[in-house]
Amino acid sequence: MPPEPGTAEVDDPPPDQEGCGTSAANAAVPVSWSGPARQRDGVRLRAEPYGAVAYASEIDRFVALDHQAVAVLSRLGSRRTRVDDAPMVERLAAAGLVEPTAYRPLPGRSLIGDFAGVPDVAAPLVVNVFATAWCPLRCRYCHADDLMQPFRAGEEDDDVDRVAATAAAVPAMVAVVTGGDPILDPERTARLISRLAAEKAIVVDTSGAGNITPLIPLLKQVQGHLRVSLDSADPDRHDRLRPINPRLLPRGTSSHAQAWATIEHALAADIGTTVQTVVSRANQRESELIALARQLVRAGVRNWVLHLAVAAGKAAERRGRELLPTADARAALDRVAFRLETEDEFRSLRMRMTATQATPNAVLLVGSRGELYVETGLTGKVRIASQARDPREMVRLFRANVDRRAHADRYLGGTAPFVAAGSY
């Protein structure tokens, strides 16, 4: 069971800091690195005109690197090597790409090197892949509801093959297996992961309500990452935001308890695990989020990502829009970011924040029937292909239908308007 919910007093907001909106990764860092280093396990690199994009699977984090950073990282293989450029190794280690490391991710842009802003990308970084349109919860703000309800009836076993074929053709670095809920049908999800893992890093995105046990060996084998949704330290508040679907779970089941059972199972199995929280009007208070942060630290969770609820799916409907965060949410998140970065009790918690409402035309999705969609904000998901098997065609569709800079901005952290102390 989860630890007891904590409480927190609301502190004064942090003082204004210089450099807000610039890349934290480009700021000066102390030169303290010494000794040999190596690339962290599970790091993937994809060449770009400016250098490369790196992805660290253990911590589910993208970082853009300029040519100097790429050269230093490339000289560090799987065995520890001594490299002369200590300041750059220091930055790579702080970004979680190099070991040994005291990894400390920052809210804001993930850039290392000489960048004036978030760079463009030549091809997708992430493709979101629906394992199923069925979900054991009825989240009040569900962002994916418009891509689930029409496809539940008649969902067939063979659909997985169509989903896998489309997703495999998208030349993305990461496949986020989602839905619906992928752990509602572990066998179906395992088939999808097995088809995609050779070419892409795997992230399984779940409410935690289901059976993660059959997927644990496969996730370890492919060095996959698990994201589990948890919106509050208070079980009642979480359960009100994420009520169960009584057609799929017994009445009285707590989605909060289900989420914690999955988190604890993954942590015990040493699976890279992130807790993700959707920030809405119901939980946007600083004290509420700090209480959850304390609970995560006590449980041994190392990665926490916070997303602002956006007007998509159910949250685009009249009742759902009542849950969208208020104008006060940004200031509250600024304070949370500052406290997590500066207060010793939170030093073990790696934090990432996004502001996804700023980039509505930035996401590629493969629906549960294998069709390709783009998220366009208030108008919902728009189908851009019924099927496509040629990666070159997928790149063309990506460039024609997705805001490429917004796509990079979303996954490199540039949409987060938050301030925190420290830097790479």
N, C-alpha and C positions, 0 to 999 in steps of 0.2 A: 504494500500500500504506500501511497505518497506520504511525505512528511507532513506535519501539521502546517496549515497555512500560516505565514508570518504576517506581520504588520509593519508599517513604516510611516514615519512622519514626513510631511512634504517640506522639503528644504527650499530655501530661496533659490531662484534660478541662477545658473552659473554666470559669471561675468562675461561680457562680450570678449571674443578672442580674435586676434588678427588672423587673416588667411582663410576665413570662412568661405567655402566654395572652391578652394583650390585643392589640389591633390595632396592628401596627407602623405602619400607614399613618396612624394618629391621633396618633402621638407627635410631639414637636416636631422641626422641621427648621430648619437655618440659613436665614435669608432672604438668598439670594445671587443671586436671579434678576434679570436686567436685560435690557432690550431686548425686541423683539417676538418672538412665538412663533406656531406654528400647530399644528393637529391633525396627528398622525402619520398617514401614509397607511394605509388599511386599518382605521381605527378605526370600530367600529359601536356605536351607542347604542340601548338599549331602555328606554323609560320604565317606572319602577316607582313605587309610592306614596311611597317615601322619596327618590326622585330618579331614578336610572337604574343599569343595569348596562352597563359598557363592555367591549368585547372588542377587543384589538389583534391583528390576524391575523399580523403579521410576527413577533411573539414568542409567539403562542398563549397569551394571558393575559387572564383576566377580572378586572375591578375593579368593586366596588360604590361608587357615588358618592352623596353626599347632595345636596340641592337647591343648596347653594352651589357645590359642585364642578361640578355639571351646568351651572349658569349660567356659570361661568368657561370651562369647556370649550366650551360652545356658542357663546361669543363669539369663539372661535378657529376660523376656517375653514381653507380650504386655502391661503390666503395669510397671511403673517405679519402679526399684529395686536398692538398694544401693549395690555396689560390691566393695570389698576391693582393687582389682587390678587396681588402677587408671591409671597407664601407659598403660595397655592393653586396657582399656575402651577408653582412649584417641586415640589410634591407630584405634580401631574399629570405633570410631566416625569420624575420619578423612577420613576413607575409605568409609563412607556413610552407614555403617551397623547399627549404633546406633544413637538414638536421646536423648537429643538435640545435634545438631552437627553444626559445621561450616565446612561442607564438602569441601575438597579441593583435588580432584583427581590429581595424578601426571602422566606424561608420563613415561613409563617404566613399570616394572613388578609390578603386584598387589599381593604382598605376605605379610602376617603378621605372624611373628614367625621365627623359626629356619629353614631356607631353604638355601641350598648351590646353588640352581638354580631353574629353573622352574620345578615343579614336574610332574610326569606322571599322567594320569587319567585313571580310570578303564573303563569308558563308555563315550559316547559323551557328550560334554557340550552343543552344539548347533546343530540343524538341520535346514537347510534352505529349505523352502517349497514354491513351486511355486503355487500361486493361479490361475495364467493364464499365457499363453505364449504371450499374446498381451500386447503391451506397447504403450502409446500415444506419446512417444518420440523416437528419433533415435540418441541417444547419440553416439558421434563419437568414444568413447573408450569402448563402452558397454561390460562389462565383461561377461554378460549372453547371448549374442546374439547367441552363438552356442547351447544353450539349449532352445532357443525360436523359431527361424525361422522354424526348421523342424516340429514343433508341432502345429503351428497356424492353418493351414488348417485342418478342421475337428474336432477342439476342441469341446467337448461336455459337456453338463451340468453334466452328470454322472461322468465325470473325477474327479470332486471334491471328490466324495466318495472314489475313488481309492487313490487319493493323501492323504486324511485324514487317511485312513487305514494304509498306509505305514508310514506316519509321526508319527502316534500315537504309532506304534510299536517300533520306535527308542527311546530308553530310555535316551533322552537328557533333560537337565534342561530347555532349552529355544527353542522355535520354532520361527524362523524368517520368517514371512509370506511375500513373495516377488514375483517376477516374472521377466518379465512382470511388470505390475503395479497392486497391489491389490485393489487400490481405483478406478480403471477403471470399475470394476464390484463389487460394495460393497456387493450386495446380495450373490454372490459367495464366497467372502472373509469372510463374516459373518458366513456362513455355516462352513467354514474351521476352523475359530477361535473357534466356539462353540464346535466342535468336539475335539479340542486340549487343550483347556484352563483348563480342570480339572486336567491334569497331568503336564502341562508345562506352564512356563511363556511365554507371547505372546509379540512379537515385530512385528509391521507392518512397512515394509521398502518400501518407496514410493518416486516417483519424485515430488509428490504434484499435478500432473496434473490429476485431476479426482474429485470425489465427496467423501470427507471424512465425510460429515454430517451424513449419516446413520450409520456410524461405531462408532461415538462418544459415544453414550450410552453403547454400548457393550464394548468398550475399558475401559470405566470407571468401568463397572461392573466387568471385569476380571483383573483390575489393569494393563492393557496393556501399552506398550510404543510405541511411534511413532517416526520413523526416517524419516526425509525429506531431500532430496538431494539438495544442493545449492553450486555451484562452484565458485561464484564470487559476489562481491558487485556491480559489473557493469552489468546491465541487458543485454546489448548487448553481452558481453563476455560469460555470462552464456548461453544465447540463442544460440550462435554459437557452444558452446560445447554440448549443449543439445537441438538440434532443434526438433520441433514438427513433429509428423507423420500426414501429411495432410489427411490421410485416416480416422483418428480418432478424430482430432481436427480441428476447423475452421482455415483456413489460416489467418495469422496475430496474432494468439494466442502466447503470451509470456510464455515460460516455467518458466521464472524467476518470473513473476507475479503470475502464478499458484502455484508455490512453496511457495511464501510468503502468499498467501491467505490460504493455508492449514496450514502453521506454525501458523499464527495468530488465526485461528479458534481453533486449538488444545490448544494453550496457553490460550485462553479465556475460554476454557472448563476445564482447569486445568488438562490436560492430560500430563503425563511425555513425554517430547519431546526433541529429539536430532536433531540438524542440522549436516548432514554429508557432507564432502567435499572431492572430489577426486582430489588429487594434481597431475597435469600433467605439461607438458612443458608450457602450455598456462597460468597457474596461479601460478607457483611455487615461484614467487618473494615474498620476505618478505613483501614489501609494499602492494602487492595485498592481501595477507592473513591477514595482520593486518587491512586493510580497511574492510574486511569482518568481522573480530572479533569485530571491533567497531560497525558495523551495527547490529550484533547479540546482543551485550550488550545493545544498545539503544532500541532494540525491546523487551528485556526481556527474550531472549533465555538464558538458563542456561547450556546446554550441547552441546559440539561441538566435533565431532570426525573427524579426517583427515586420509585419506587412500592414500598411494602412488598408482598411476595407475600402473597396472601390465599387462604383455603380456598374456591376456586371452580374449576370445571372439573376438570382433572387434579389440581390442588393440594388438592382436597377428598377425593381418594381416598387410601387408606392409604399407598401409596408416595410420592405427591406431597406428602402432609402432612409427610413427613420433611424436605422442603426449606423449610418455613415458617420464617421468621426466629425466632431465640431471643429471650429477654427482654433480651439484651445489645444487640440491634440498635438500640434507641432511643438508648442512650447513645452508640453509635458514630456514629449519624447526627447527634446533637447536636454531636459533635466535628467531623464533616465540615462541617456547616453553619457552625460558628463559624470554622473555618479558611478556608473559601471566602469568607466575608464579610470576614475581617480580614487575610489574607495577600496581599501584592501580586501574587504570581505568578498568582493566580486572579481578578484584577480584571476580566478580559475575559469571564469565564464567568458567565452568568446562570443562576441556580439556582432550581428549584422542587421542593418535596417534598410528598408526600401520605402519608396513612395511611388507605388505602381500606378497611381492615378495620373502621373505625369507622362506616362508612356503607354497609351492605350493601344497603339498599333505596333506592338513590339513582340508579340508572342505567337509562336507556331504550335498548333495542336493537331494531333492525329486522333480523330474520334474513334469510338468503339466499333465502328464498321470499316475503318481503314481510310476514311476520307480526310483530306488535309484542310485545316481551317486557320484563320488568323483572327485574333481578338481585336475588335475595333472600338471598344468602349460601349457607349450607350446603345449602339445598334446591335451589340452582341457579337456572336461568332459568325464569320462569313466563310463559306466554303470556297476554296480557291482551286481545288482539284478533287475529282472523285477517286482518282488513283494516279500515281506517277511512280515509275520504277527507275528512271534514269537520274542519277545524282546531278547531272548537268541541268536537267529540267527542273529539279528541285531548287537549285541555286537561282535559276531564272525566275521561278515563282517567288522565291524569297525576296529577291531584289525588286520585283515588280509590285509586291503586295505588302511588304514590311518596311517600316522606317528603320533602316539599318543602324543609324546612329542611336536611335531610341532603343533598339535591341541591345546594342553594346552597352549603352548607358544603364539599362535595367540590370544586366548581369555583372557589370563592373562596379555597381554600387553608386553610380553617379546621380541617381534620382533621389538619394537620401539627403535632405536638407538639414543634416544634423551636425552639431559641433561637439568635439571631444578633445580632451587634452592628449598630448603625445603625438607620435608620428612613426612611420616606418623608419 
